Amino acid sequence: MALQMQTGMPGHFLLLPGVFLSGLIFDRGSGIFAAIIAVGVGLYLSYANSFGIDFLATNALFAITAAGTATVAELMRAELRRVALADKTKTVLLQEMAHRTKNNLAILGGMIRLEARHGGPEVAAALETTARRLQVMAEVYDHLSIKEDSRSVNMRYFLSEVVEKVFQALAPSGPVAFQMHCDDLSLPNSHALAIGMITNELVTNSLKYAFPGERPGHIVVSFSSGNGIELSVADNGVGLSDAADPGGVGSRIVQLLAQQLEGEIAYERLRPGLRVRVRVRPP
């Protein structure tokens, strides 16, 4: 009205942004309803100021423009809703797939443990170790977070659960405790799985070999990020002799996983104990 009073030209084209936002933000048909209201306001302003005949063409053009704006807004809102629904559906499907994969791994681990009961001591121990490795793979899916086009795992909660499960499975005879120092960091699921497997092998080795008999001790697991990603597992057990070199199956698995992550492994002999550092490049 102010623009019309100052210039003599109708200013109801300023209503078009409202028409567009109504069609984009609100429910279906809101843009058309807003366009009808805008055309009515425009006609009222024109006729109220005795400009109806002079600005008939302008009002007709405004009605066409408002209808086109409302149609475009409705189409955009429908497309945005379709994209949001597709993204939500994709997320649900990925979560369902992760859940099914975890269940399948858990079933496979249970079958291996069942088979271990019917073998000799060495076979049973090997099968039990394999079942624990499968359990680590399954645990990844409990901590999987799907964001946009990536799947990431919160390492603080994931590694804590991995270490707790290893302690529950091996149940050391002596009073052995563990500490966790882990940055609040999320990694892609492939990196998280490899680091979880490495943690499982290193903590398992410490519990099996570092504390013979009922020797007490503690294990410290640290995971941090700086220039790179570093995992450290240290214990105050019997350690390695100067001539000994880790060469068991678990150590070879750690070596292969570190190579997969383009990382390096360092063994530090402590007095007492042993620390294993694994440094990998950030993803």
C-alpha positions in Angstrom: 0.0 0.0 0.0 2.9 2.4 0.8 4.6 1.6 -2.5 1.3 2.2 -4.3 0.7 5.5 -2.6 4.2 6.8 -3.3 4.6 5.6 -6.9 1.1 5.1 -8.1 2.0 1.6 -9.1 0.5 -1.5 -7.4 2.9 -3.0 -4.8 1.2 -6.3 -4.3 4.0 -8.2 -6.2 5.7 -8.0 -2.8 3.4 -10.8 -1.7 5.1 -13.3 -4.1 7.8 -14.3 -1.5 5.0 -15.2 1.0 3.3 -17.3 -1.6 6.5 -19.2 -2.4 7.4 -19.8 1.3 3.9 -20.9 2.1 4.0 -23.6 -0.7 7.5 -24.7 0.3 7.1 -24.9 4.1 3.5 -25.9 4.8 1.3 -28.8 3.8 0.2 -29.6 0.3 -2.0 -27.0 -1.3 -0.8 -24.2 1.0 0.9 -22.4 -1.9 -2.2 -22.4 -4.0 -4.3 -21.1 -1.0 -1.7 -18.4 -0.4 -1.8 -17.4 -4.1 -5.6 -17.0 -3.9 -5.3 -14.8 -0.9 -2.6 -12.7 -2.5 -4.6 -12.2 -5.7 -7.6 -11.2 -3.5 -5.5 -8.7 -1.6 -4.1 -7.3 -4.9 -7.6 -6.9 -6.3 -8.8 -5.3 -3.1 -5.9 -2.8 -3.1 -6.4 -1.9 -6.7 -10.2 -1.5 -6.5 -10.1 0.3 -3.2 -7.9 3.0 -4.8 -10.0 3.2 -7.9 -7.3 1.6 -10.1 -9.2 -1.5 -11.1 -9.8 -0.7 -14.7 -6.3 0.9 -15.2 -4.5 -2.0 -13.6 -6.6 -4.9 -14.9 -3.7 -6.2 -17.0 -1.4 -5.9 -14.0 -3.7 -7.8 -11.8 -4.1 -10.6 -14.4 -0.3 -10.8 -14.7 0.0 -11.0 -11.0 -2.6 -13.8 -10.8 -0.7 -15.8 -13.4 2.7 -15.1 -11.6 1.3 -16.0 -8.2 -0.2 -19.3 -9.6 3.2 -20.1 -11.2 5.1 -19.3 -8.0 2.7 -21.5 -6.0 3.1 -24.4 -8.5 6.9 -24.2 -8.4 6.9 -24.1 -4.6 4.5 -27.1 -4.4 6.7 -29.1 -6.8 9.9 -28.2 -4.8 8.2 -29.1 -1.5 7.1 -32.5 -2.9 10.6 -33.2 -4.3 12.2 -32.3 -1.0 9.8 -34.6 0.8 10.6 -37.4 -1.6 14.4 -36.9 -1.1 14.0 -36.9 2.7 11.9 -40.0 2.6 14.4 -41.8 0.3 17.2 -40.8 2.6 15.3 -42.1 5.6 14.5 -45.3 3.9 18.1 -45.8 2.9 19.2 -45.3 6.5 16.6 -47.8 7.8 17.7 -50.4 5.2 21.4 -49.9 6.2 20.6 -50.3 9.8 18.5 -53.4 9.1 21.4 -54.9 7.1 23.8 -54.1 9.9 21.5 -55.8 12.4 21.2 -58.9 10.2 24.9 -59.1 9.7 25.5 -58.9 13.4 23.0 -61.6 14.1 24.6 -63.9 11.4 28.0 -63.4 12.9 26.7 -64.1 16.4 25.1 -67.3 15.1 28.3 -68.4 13.4 30.2 -67.7 16.6 27.8 -69.8 18.6 28.1 -72.7 16.1 31.9 -72.5 16.4 31.7 -72.6 20.2 29.4 -75.5 20.1 31.9 -77.3 17.8 34.7 -76.5 20.2 33.0 -78.6 22.9 33.5 -81.8 20.9 37.2 -81.3 20.1 40.5 -81.7 21.9 41.9 -79.0 24.2 44.1 -77.5 21.5 41.3 -77.5 18.9 38.8 -76.2 21.4 41.1 -73.3 22.3 41.7 -72.4 18.7 37.9 -72.5 17.9 37.2 -70.4 21.0 39.7 -67.8 19.8 38.1 -67.7 16.4 34.7 -67.3 18.0 36.0 -64.3 20.0 37.3 -62.7 16.8 33.9 -63.1 15.2 32.4 -61.5 18.3 34.6 -58.4 17.8 33.3 -58.2 14.2 29.7 -58.4 15.4 30.3 -55.8 18.1 31.1 -53.2 15.4 27.5 -53.2 14.3 26.2 -52.3 17.8 28.2 -49.1 17.6 27.6 -48.3 13.9 26.3 -44.8 13.3 25.0 -44.0 9.8 25.6 -40.4 8.8 25.0 -39.2 5.2 26.9 -41.5 3.0 29.3 -42.9 5.6 29.1 -45.4 8.4 31.2 -44.6 11.4 31.9 -46.2 14.9 32.5 -44.4 18.1 35.8 -45.8 19.2 35.5 -45.0 22.9 32.5 -47.2 23.5 33.5 -49.8 21.0 37.0 -50.5 22.4 35.7 -50.4 25.9 33.2 -53.1 25.1 35.8 -55.2 23.2 38.2 -55.2 26.2 35.4 -56.0 28.6 34.3 -59.0 26.5 37.9 -60.3 26.3 38.2 -60.2 30.1 34.8 -61.9 30.5 35.8 -64.6 28.1 39.3 -65.4 29.4 38.5 -64.8 33.1 42.1 -64.5 34.4 42.9 -66.5 37.5 44.8 -63.7 39.2 43.6 -60.2 40.1 44.2 -58.5 36.7 42.6 -55.1 36.1 42.4 -52.9 33.0 42.3 -49.2 32.3 41.0 -47.5 29.2 42.2 -44.1 27.9 40.4 -43.4 24.7 39.7 -40.2 22.8 36.2 -39.5 21.7 36.8 -40.3 18.1 34.7 -41.9 15.3 36.2 -43.9 12.5 34.9 -45.5 9.4 33.6 -49.0 10.1 36.5 -50.7 8.2 39.1 -48.9 10.2 37.2 -49.5 13.4 36.9 -53.2 12.8 40.7 -53.6 12.1 41.6 -51.6 15.2 39.1 -53.6 17.3 40.6 -56.9 16.1 44.1 -55.6 16.9 42.9 -54.6 20.4 41.3 -58.0 20.9 44.5 -59.8 19.9 46.9 -57.7 22.0 44.7 -57.8 25.2 44.2 -61.6 24.6 48.0 -62.1 24.4 48.5 -60.1 27.6 46.0 -62.1 29.5 47.2 -65.5 28.3 51.0 -65.0 28.6 51.8 -61.9 30.7 50.5 -63.2 34.1 51.3 -66.9 34.6 49.7 -68.6 37.6 47.8 -66.2 39.7 50.2 -63.3 39.3 48.4 -59.9 39.7 48.8 -57.1 37.3 47.0 -54.6 35.1 46.6 -53.8 31.4 46.3 -50.3 30.0 44.7 -49.7 26.7 45.1 -46.2 25.1 43.7 -44.9 21.9 44.5 -41.4 20.8 44.6 -39.2 17.7 47.1 -36.5 16.8 49.2 -36.5 13.7 47.9 -40.0 13.3 46.0 -42.7 15.1 47.8 -44.6 17.9 46.7 -47.7 19.8 48.8 -48.7 22.8 48.4 -51.9 24.9 50.7 -52.1 27.9 50.9 -54.6 30.8 53.2 -55.1 33.8 53.5 -58.8 33.3 56.6 -61.0 32.6 57.2 -59.3 29.3 59.4 -60.6 26.5 63.0 -61.8 26.8 65.5 -59.9 24.8 65.9 -62.8 22.4 62.2 -63.6 22.0 60.3 -62.3 19.1 56.5 -62.4 18.9 55.5 -64.9 16.3 52.2 -66.5 17.3 49.0 -66.5 15.2 47.7 -63.5 17.1 50.9 -61.5 16.4 50.7 -62.3 12.8 47.1 -61.2 12.6 48.1 -57.9 14.3 50.9 -57.5 11.7 48.5 -58.1 8.8 45.9 -55.8 10.1 48.4 -53.0 10.7 49.7 -53.4 7.1 46.1 -53.2 5.9 45.8 -49.8 7.6 49.3 -48.8 6.3 50.5 -48.6 9.9 53.5 -49.8 11.9 54.0 -51.8 15.1 56.5 -51.2 17.8 57.3 -53.5 20.8 58.7 -51.7 23.9 60.1 -53.9 26.6 59.3 -52.4 30.0 60.6 -53.2 33.4 58.4 -55.0 34.1 56.0 -55.8 31.2 55.5 -55.0 27.5 54.0 -52.2 25.5 52.8 -52.6 22.0 52.2 -49.5 19.9 50.3 -49.5 16.6 50.4 -46.3 14.6 48.2 -45.9 11.6 47.3 -43.1 9.2 44.1 -41.3 9.7 41.4 -42.3 7.2 
